[in-house]
């Protein structure tokens, strides 16, 4: 018999619309169901994230399948973890907080800058209509795309490119989330934000002194910014900087 947590997870799968073909991969004698439930209760809800849809998505998405198998025992720990190319998968609480601050809705089209492992895009894919995600490191972008396709997240498009340029041919976007820290808010991303839209991003010097910002554009195109919490993210780099 399945555990109570596994039965609850099955209910979430059908509620959030995960393809049936993916169910065995998620449950798969998934010794991590209890870890996900605990992660949400002790790391996320306990810190004040309370959007029910965000919490459901965090309970459902198998974080361990977005990292190397050697790290699976730490997959649901309260910390970022290395992936490759000097990058990390963010702490679960930060993923949940940024997702909640984004205020995603089922009709939204979202741009993510910094695909990384693909985990944030997977979390968003259960909450919005479509996710466009850009990764500057080719091997990371290709790996994330394969993982997302294998797990059935078919409303996510991955591009390898410079996040500072955004994705102009698909703009404007209802929401934009940036998972690496520029030193200033990229103007092209502001331009690609739809009136009435919202962007969440860390901003500040490399490795220290960064703040998580909420950028809102009203219906007249006026932009206002407010701070959320201090954070520490890997720096957001331009294509020319990466090649140097």
KEVEX-342788 format. One line per field, with one value per residue: y, z, x of N, C-alpha, C, O, CB in turn. Coordinates in steps of 0.02 Angstrom, whole numbers. Each point is the difference from the previous one (the first is absolute). Glycine has a CB too. Example, Ala and Ser with C-alpha at 12.3 -4.5 7.8 and 13.67 -1.06 7.14 Angstrom:
// KEVEX-342788
n.py (-284,112)
n.pz (390,-98)
n.px (660,77)
ca.py (59,59)
ca.pz (0,3)
ca.px (-45,42)
c.py (60,55)
c.pz (0,37)
c.px (45,-39)
o.py (-1,55)
o.pz (33,8)
o.px (52,25)
cb.py (-58,-87)
cb.pz (29,-116)
cb.px (-147,34)
This chain:
// KEVEX-342788
n.py (-60,115,32,56,43,-90,63,147,-38,-49,142,72,-85,58,152,18,-80,-123,-45,-112,13,61,-128,-77,138,24,-143,-57,-85,184,-77,153,-35,47,110,75,6,65,113,59,0,74,111,76,23,58,134,34,-116,29,-27,-129,12,0,-131,-81,29,-50,-143,-23,26,-160,141,-147,49,133,-102,-90,-126,81,84,-136,40,155,-29,77,91,129,2,73,-152,54,5,0,125,18,-56,-17,-88,158,-67,-105,149,51,-84,65,150,1,-64,111,119,-58,35,-164,47,-146,130,-7,-7,-34,82,-129,119,-165,-141,-11,-124,71,52,129,-81,-99,117,59,-138,13,162,10,-42,-33,-27,103,-90,104,-130,129,-163,-43,-90,76,-12,-153,-31,76,-75,-142,39,49,-131,-97,71,4,160,-15,161,-3,90,-55,146,-71,169,85,-43,138,-51,-32,-105,162,-126,3,173,11,-124,15,9,63,-130,82,-160,134,124,86,71,30,-74,-81,159,-145,-29,141,-40,-139,74,-29,162,-79,-42,-28,13,-105,77,-45,163,-33,15,-132,-63,117,70,-110,95,-138,137,-31,55,51,29,94,-52,108,-128,28,-104,-2,-73,-61,-53,-143,-3,73,-95,-51,5,-71,158,-4,-49,102,-132,85,-78,-144,39,55)
n.pz (0,-93,143,25,-103,-116,18,-11,-137,-70,32,-73,-133,-18,44,-117,-129,55,-161,78,-36,153,81,-15,29,137,61,-44,147,16,126,-39,64,126,-78,-48,143,60,-111,43,155,4,-117,-8,120,85,-98,10,-123,32,-173,52,-127,84,77,-134,-58,131,-4,-151,-5,21,76,-50,-155,24,49,-76,28,96,52,33,145,-46,-82,134,49,34,-157,-138,-37,-75,-122,-47,8,174,20,144,-46,64,138,-51,48,-145,-72,94,-18,-154,1,93,-86,-131,78,-87,-56,-55,-93,43,-150,133,-91,96,-21,20,-107,119,-28,-105,164,-58,-119,103,79,-131,-49,120,-45,-164,-110,7,105,-126,89,-66,41,-28,1,-173,126,61,-133,-13,149,-8,-131,68,125,-81,-88,123,65,-141,-10,-150,73,-31,-144,62,-72,22,42,82,130,-74,-111,115,-79,-103,-44,148,17,9,80,60,53,-39,105,-16,53,-9,102,-152,92,-45,9,-136,-41,-57,134,-15,-148,50,117,-93,34,150,25,137,-51,130,-25,132,-29,48,-57,-82,131,66,-3,-52,46,-45,-107,25,-162,30,-163,76,-117,-21,-30,171,16,156,28,132,43,-9,86,-10,-135,12,-172,-40,-27,-82,-91,-108,-82,48,144,-70,-87,127)
n.px (42,65,65,-142,112,-61,-145,57,72,-134,-62,120,-19,-143,34,103,-82,117,-31,-89,156,21,-71,136,80,-83,8,137,-65,-23,105,-80,-158,74,86,-132,-63,130,11,-137,26,137,8,-142,-85,120,3,-172,-25,-171,15,-108,93,135,-40,-30,142,75,-77,52,154,63,87,47,-26,111,137,95,-100,104,-135,-104,53,-40,-156,-41,148,-76,101,-24,19,134,-105,137,84,57,-166,-46,-119,-34,24,-126,0,37,-115,-107,46,-10,-146,-59,58,-78,-142,28,-142,-5,47,168,55,109,112,62,117,59,-52,100,-30,-107,-26,-64,-67,-71,-67,-63,-65,-111,-36,-29,-91,153,124,58,120,111,100,109,23,-21,-5,-128,-81,17,-45,-136,-44,14,-86,-122,-13,3,-128,-102,72,-108,15,183,26,150,40,149,-21,79,-112,42,-112,-121,-35,12,-86,-82,-17,-158,40,-152,150,145,33,148,41,121,6,-25,105,-157,-141,78,-51,-38,-87,-76,-39,-70,-108,-139,-11,2,169,37,158,12,154,82,20,158,134,8,-89,-99,-142,-131,-121,-75,-24,-154,48,-163,10,-126,-74,125,116,5,128,-63,141,-77,143,-74,114,141,-4,139,-48,133,35,-136,141,-49,2,124,10,6,129,93)
ca.py (60,62,40,56,54,-18,8,72,22,-19,49,62,-11,9,68,46,-17,-33,-54,-66,-37,23,-22,-49,30,40,-43,-44,-20,61,8,72,31,27,56,59,25,31,60,54,19,27,50,48,26,27,67,48,-8,-31,-8,-71,-29,-4,-55,-63,-13,-18,-68,-47,-3,-41,38,-45,-18,56,3,-62,-52,-1,50,-14,2,70,34,40,38,72,33,-9,-56,9,-40,-5,64,49,24,-34,-2,43,-25,-7,57,57,-17,10,71,37,-20,33,72,10,-2,-32,-22,-53,26,40,-21,20,-6,-12,10,-44,-65,-44,-71,-5,-11,57,-2,-54,25,49,-31,-24,57,50,-28,-16,25,6,5,13,-20,22,-54,-48,-68,3,8,-63,-49,18,-13,-72,-19,24,-40,-69,-2,17,71,16,71,37,6,16,31,17,68,52,21,73,18,-24,-42,53,-23,-27,52,12,-54,18,-5,-17,-18,-4,-42,19,69,55,55,48,-31,3,41,-37,-42,45,14,-59,-14,26,45,-40,-58,-1,-34,-14,-14,24,52,24,-21,-72,-42,28,62,-2,2,-26,57,-8,54,0,49,12,-1,57,-12,25,-55,12,-54,-5,-54,-53,-23,-9,-67,-10,-39,4,60,-5,21,10,-48,20,-12,-72,-24,28)
ca.pz (0,-1,61,-5,-39,-71,-24,-8,-57,-59,-8,-26,-70,-42,9,-36,-70,-24,-45,32,-13,47,68,27,15,61,57,-8,67,9,70,16,12,67,3,-31,46,56,-26,-6,66,47,-30,-43,37,64,-11,-19,-68,12,-60,-3,-63,2,45,-33,-51,34,25,-56,-46,29,-3,-7,-70,-34,24,-8,46,60,46,18,73,22,-49,32,55,0,-25,-72,-15,-64,-58,-40,-28,53,15,54,4,58,61,-13,25,-46,-59,18,14,-63,-36,32,-14,-71,-5,-64,-13,-50,-68,-10,-37,44,-22,52,-19,41,5,46,-3,-26,55,7,-57,13,51,-33,-54,28,26,-53,-66,-39,26,-44,46,-36,37,-38,-4,-47,26,49,-36,-34,51,28,-50,-1,62,-1,-49,26,55,-25,7,-71,-12,13,-57,24,-49,22,-22,48,33,-2,-60,5,-55,-29,-46,38,46,71,47,59,58,-14,59,-16,52,9,22,-34,46,-8,-34,-73,-30,-52,33,18,-62,-21,49,-21,47,49,15,60,-7,62,-15,47,-30,43,-17,-2,59,65,-3,-47,26,-44,-18,-33,-49,-26,-53,0,-67,-39,-13,54,35,69,27,73,23,40,51,-23,-29,-30,-61,-47,-42,-67,-45,-71,-44,-11,62,8,-47,18)
ca.px (-42,38,-5,-47,32,-1,-68,-9,38,-38,-53,30,19,-58,-23,44,1,60,-19,-3,62,51,-17,47,64,-5,-12,57,23,38,15,7,-65,-1,47,-30,-51,35,33,-50,-25,49,45,-35,-58,22,30,-52,-28,-65,-41,-15,22,74,17,-16,50,63,-7,-3,56,53,63,58,11,33,69,37,-24,42,-25,-69,-14,-6,-43,-53,30,-14,60,14,45,35,-21,62,23,3,-67,-35,-73,-14,-32,-72,-37,8,-40,-70,-12,0,-60,-57,5,-17,-73,-16,-69,-2,2,61,59,55,69,50,70,41,-33,36,-19,-69,-46,-46,-46,-48,-47,-44,-40,-63,-38,-12,-15,60,63,58,57,63,61,59,50,-31,-9,-54,-62,-17,-16,-65,-52,-11,-33,-69,-38,-6,-48,-67,-18,-3,-16,62,46,67,45,68,13,16,-61,-7,-38,-68,-25,-42,-52,-57,-22,15,-13,-39,45,70,38,71,30,70,-3,34,16,-54,-57,9,-52,-37,-50,-54,-37,-37,-52,-65,-33,-36,42,42,64,35,70,51,41,53,68,12,8,-19,-36,-55,-69,-52,-42,-64,-8,-68,-15,-73,-31,25,70,42,33,21,41,6,43,-30,48,69,12,66,-6,57,-9,-27,53,-16,33,69,37,9,50,66)
c.py (62,36,56,56,-15,9,74,25,-18,50,65,-7,13,72,48,-19,-31,-59,-67,-38,18,-28,-53,30,40,-44,-53,-24,56,9,71,35,33,60,63,31,37,65,58,23,37,55,57,31,33,70,49,-4,-38,-6,-75,-33,-8,-58,-68,-17,-20,-71,-51,-8,-37,33,-46,-18,56,9,-68,-51,-4,49,-14,0,70,39,46,36,75,40,-5,-58,12,-41,-11,70,56,29,-41,-5,35,-39,-4,60,59,-12,15,74,40,-16,33,75,16,5,-31,-19,-46,25,36,-34,31,-8,-11,11,-41,-67,-45,-73,-10,-6,58,1,-54,22,49,-33,-26,57,50,-35,-22,32,1,11,1,-19,18,-54,-57,-69,-2,5,-65,-53,13,-16,-75,-24,19,-41,-71,-5,25,71,31,71,44,-1,26,30,10,69,47,27,74,23,-21,-45,44,-25,-31,52,32,-58,26,2,-17,-16,-11,-36,6,76,48,55,56,-36,7,36,-38,-46,43,15,-58,-22,34,52,-41,-60,10,-41,-8,-17,24,51,21,-25,-75,-28,31,64,2,4,-30,56,-22,60,-6,56,9,4,58,-7,28,-59,21,-63,2,-61,-51,-20,1,-72,-4,-48,3,60,-17,28,9,-50,18,-11,-74,-27,25,-43)
c.pz (0,66,-11,-42,-74,-30,-10,-61,-65,-13,-30,-73,-46,5,-42,-72,-26,-44,35,-9,50,70,26,18,64,61,6,65,26,73,20,11,69,7,-30,45,58,-21,-2,69,41,-29,-33,35,65,-6,-30,-71,8,-61,-12,-64,-3,45,-31,-53,31,29,-56,-38,32,-7,-12,-73,-41,23,-11,53,64,53,24,76,27,-42,32,62,-11,-24,-77,-8,-67,-56,-45,-24,52,20,55,-14,65,58,-12,24,-48,-64,15,11,-65,-41,29,-15,-72,-10,-66,-5,-60,-71,-16,-45,36,-36,61,-28,48,11,51,-9,-33,55,8,-57,10,51,-32,-50,25,19,-54,-66,-37,34,-55,46,-39,46,-42,-8,-42,30,52,-35,-33,50,30,-49,-3,62,-1,-49,27,54,-20,10,-70,-14,20,-63,26,-57,32,-27,58,31,1,-60,4,-59,-39,-45,36,49,-26,43,59,62,-25,67,-20,58,4,10,-46,51,-5,-37,-75,-34,-52,31,23,-61,-22,50,-21,49,47,23,60,-14,69,-18,57,-36,50,-22,1,70,67,-10,-49,36,-52,-12,-33,-46,-30,-52,-2,-72,-44,-16,51,41,71,27,76,19,40,55,-28,-25,-25,-58,-39,-45,-68,-49,-70,-42,-9,62,9,-43,17,52)
c.px (43,-9,-51,29,-1,-69,-15,36,-35,-56,27,19,-60,-26,41,11,64,-20,3,65,54,-11,49,67,-2,-7,54,30,42,19,3,-66,-2,47,-29,-53,32,33,-50,-22,52,43,-38,-60,22,31,-50,-25,-66,-45,-11,25,76,21,-14,52,67,-3,5,65,59,69,60,14,31,72,33,-22,41,-24,-71,-13,-9,-50,-51,24,-10,61,2,49,34,-33,61,17,0,-67,-32,-74,-18,-31,-76,-41,4,-41,-74,-16,-3,-62,-61,0,-19,-75,-23,-74,1,3,65,51,60,67,44,69,43,-33,32,-20,-68,-52,-50,-51,-53,-52,-50,-46,-67,-47,-21,-13,63,60,52,60,65,59,61,52,-30,-12,-55,-68,-23,-22,-69,-56,-15,-38,-74,-42,-11,-53,-69,-22,-2,-23,60,43,67,41,69,16,14,-65,-11,-41,-73,-18,-49,-56,-60,-28,-65,-22,-41,45,70,33,72,34,76,-1,39,15,-52,-57,9,-59,-40,-52,-59,-44,-43,-54,-65,-27,-45,41,44,62,32,72,45,44,54,68,7,11,-20,-40,-57,-67,-47,-51,-65,-9,-70,-8,-76,-26,22,75,48,27,17,34,-1,41,-39,48,70,9,71,-7,65,-11,-31,51,-26,39,74,43,14,56,70,35)
o.py (1,-8,15,31,45,22,19,43,39,19,31,47,35,27,46,38,5,-37,-12,-38,-37,1,6,-22,5,11,-9,5,-10,36,14,61,59,48,55,61,54,50,55,60,51,43,56,60,53,37,56,40,-55,-18,-37,-57,-50,-39,-47,-58,-45,-35,-57,-56,19,-11,20,-16,-7,49,-49,18,-19,-8,39,25,9,61,51,18,22,40,-43,-18,32,-55,-54,46,59,50,-52,37,-16,-52,47,21,34,47,31,24,39,43,24,28,55,30,32,-17,-1,-38,23,-62,60,-48,37,-24,12,-15,-34,-26,-55,-2,-12,14,10,-13,-5,22,-4,-12,41,-61,-54,56,-51,44,-37,20,-17,3,-32,-29,-50,-35,-18,-37,-46,-25,-20,-41,-40,-16,-27,-51,2,14,30,18,57,-52,49,-26,20,12,-21,31,23,55,22,-31,-10,30,-9,-14,-5,-42,56,42,-34,36,-33,19,-44,33,-3,2,40,-51,56,-20,10,-13,-21,1,9,-50,60,-6,-43,-40,53,-52,46,-43,48,-10,9,-35,-35,24,-36,31,54,-22,8,27,-51,57,-53,56,-48,-5,-3,42,-4,-48,54,-56,53,-49,16,24,-1,-47,49,-60,45,19,-53,58,-30,-29,-44,-14,-19,-47,-28,16)
o.pz (28,35,-57,-39,-41,-57,-50,-36,-48,-58,-42,-39,-51,-50,-31,-37,-60,18,42,45,9,41,57,47,36,51,54,12,31,32,57,11,6,35,26,8,19,36,22,12,31,38,-4,10,19,49,-16,-19,28,7,-10,2,-25,-18,8,-5,-26,2,11,-16,55,-50,-33,-17,-60,-18,-17,58,53,59,39,21,53,7,-28,44,-55,37,-29,46,-44,13,4,8,-17,36,20,-40,52,-9,-28,-35,-12,-26,-40,-22,-10,-33,-38,-16,-15,-49,-39,50,-40,-45,-57,-2,10,-36,49,-55,60,56,38,-56,-23,-14,7,11,-18,-9,13,-10,-40,18,11,-7,-30,26,-32,43,-47,58,-59,-47,21,-9,5,19,3,-11,9,20,-4,-5,18,15,-7,5,41,-4,-22,-58,22,-28,38,-56,58,-61,57,-34,6,1,-40,-31,4,-1,-31,34,-60,-21,23,45,-51,49,-50,58,25,-20,-3,54,46,-32,-25,7,-6,-31,-4,4,-30,-10,-16,60,-21,41,30,-32,41,-42,35,-58,59,-50,32,37,48,-53,-24,58,-60,47,-35,24,-26,8,-9,-48,-61,-33,-8,13,12,-21,30,-37,34,57,-61,29,-1,9,9,-12,-27,6,-20,23,2,-7,23,19,-25,21)
o.px (55,-51,-18,-36,-10,-7,-31,-26,0,-13,-32,-7,7,-25,-27,32,14,-46,44,20,49,46,22,33,50,33,29,60,53,-38,20,-1,-18,-15,11,-4,-22,-1,17,-7,-15,25,25,-3,-26,2,18,-44,-1,-59,48,24,26,44,39,21,34,50,23,19,21,34,48,57,13,32,-34,-14,-26,17,-28,-52,-29,-5,-17,-39,-15,28,-32,36,-29,-25,31,-39,-10,-3,26,-28,28,-31,-28,-46,-50,-31,-35,-52,-46,-28,-43,-52,-24,-23,-35,-32,47,19,9,6,3,11,-3,16,-1,-22,-34,6,-16,-60,-60,-58,-58,-60,-60,-57,-47,-58,-44,5,1,-4,13,-1,9,2,3,40,-47,-54,-36,-47,-58,-47,-39,-52,-58,-46,-43,-58,-54,-34,-46,-60,49,-13,-9,13,2,-1,4,-3,6,-41,-57,-29,-41,43,-60,-54,-52,-49,-15,-40,10,-10,9,-9,14,-8,34,-48,61,-29,-7,12,7,-57,-61,-52,-58,-61,-52,-34,0,13,-38,-23,3,-3,-1,13,-16,18,-15,5,-39,42,-9,4,-19,-6,10,-30,-2,-4,-19,23,-37,38,-7,29,61,-36,27,-16,4,4,-49,-6,9,-26,38,-14,41,-58,11,20,-50,49,43,59,54,35,50,56)
cb.py (-63,17,-41,-61,-19,-103,-124,-31,-51,-140,-83,-22,-120,-148,-74,-15,85,72,79,35,33,102,19,-64,0,81,29,52,-113,16,-119,-62,-143,-162,-137,-110,-149,-162,-127,-107,-150,-153,-146,-125,-142,-154,-111,30,54,61,144,79,100,163,122,79,127,157,100,85,89,-91,66,-29,-69,6,137,45,-44,-26,43,-91,-113,-66,-147,-100,-114,-56,15,141,-111,77,101,-165,-95,-24,92,3,-94,147,4,-143,-72,-24,-120,-138,-51,-42,-133,-115,-45,-93,70,-26,108,-29,-11,110,-69,15,39,-59,105,115,45,119,36,-52,-55,52,31,-71,-9,64,-26,-88,-55,144,128,-64,7,5,-23,73,-77,110,63,91,27,90,137,64,33,115,120,28,53,131,95,33,14,-128,-23,-137,-81,21,-27,-66,37,-134,0,-1,-122,-45,-32,133,-103,42,-10,-101,27,164,-114,-95,-3,39,-21,88,-34,-130,-39,-29,-68,151,-30,-86,90,18,-59,50,68,14,-69,-104,137,76,-79,64,0,1,-38,-100,32,39,142,-12,-15,-81,-2,-46,94,-146,121,-124,55,-103,16,65,-53,31,5,157,-96,139,-51,107,63,-65,-71,135,-59,80,-23,-145,104,-49,-30,152,23,98,121,38,24,99)
cb.pz (33,-160,87,151,139,78,109,160,115,79,139,153,87,65,146,144,48,85,-138,-65,-129,-108,-82,-115,-158,-117,-65,-117,-60,-130,-61,-77,-81,9,-33,-121,-51,14,-90,-122,-34,14,-13,-110,-70,-11,0,101,-84,107,-40,68,-32,-1,89,25,-49,24,81,7,-109,23,110,130,69,8,102,-106,-152,-131,-95,-125,-43,33,-47,-89,74,58,136,-69,111,49,2,-44,-94,-77,-139,120,-120,-70,101,45,129,73,4,74,119,34,10,107,102,17,113,-55,88,125,62,115,-123,137,-148,112,-107,-1,-157,137,125,-86,50,47,-57,-17,77,26,-17,23,94,67,25,-133,147,-141,135,-127,117,89,93,-81,-27,64,-22,-81,15,48,-63,-62,43,15,-86,-31,37,26,139,36,-1,151,-120,143,-117,63,-156,-31,63,58,-26,95,61,8,-53,-46,95,2,-58,-96,126,-152,105,-127,-40,-52,119,-164,-57,29,123,-2,26,-42,42,87,-4,-52,108,-117,-64,-92,-149,107,-158,100,-158,122,-131,143,15,-152,-110,107,58,-138,130,-4,22,73,0,101,-59,159,113,86,-109,-9,-121,39,-133,52,-31,-157,113,52,-32,102,-13,15,84,37,90,-2,-61,-77,28,9,-61,-47)
cb.px (-145,37,137,-11,82,100,-5,15,104,40,-29,50,78,-4,-9,23,-91,110,-1,-143,-78,-35,-141,-90,-26,-85,-152,-38,-55,-20,41,104,-37,-13,83,26,-55,20,61,-31,-60,-23,57,40,-46,18,92,94,118,69,-2,-124,-126,-35,-64,-142,-91,-33,-95,-138,-58,-102,-98,-82,-110,-143,4,111,-15,79,102,45,94,123,33,-44,100,-109,94,-55,-44,131,-150,14,-34,114,-37,115,-39,16,121,62,72,146,118,51,104,153,96,52,113,126,28,148,-95,-83,-132,-25,-65,-79,-18,-92,-21,70,2,1,83,107,148,148,149,149,148,145,153,119,105,68,-101,-63,-41,-67,-75,-55,-65,-62,96,109,156,124,88,128,161,107,96,151,151,99,103,154,141,34,3,-9,-114,-17,-98,-4,-101,40,-79,145,68,139,146,-74,74,151,141,98,135,27,97,-92,-104,14,-116,5,-129,95,-72,-30,128,68,-84,124,131,152,148,133,144,136,86,-37,41,-84,-5,-98,17,-119,-9,-20,-82,-86,82,7,100,99,122,77,16,46,104,-47,144,-67,140,-29,-91,-115,-92,-29,20,-79,69,-115,145,-59,-98,68,-159,72,-165,76,87,-140,133,-73,-152,-99,-107,-156,-138,-97)
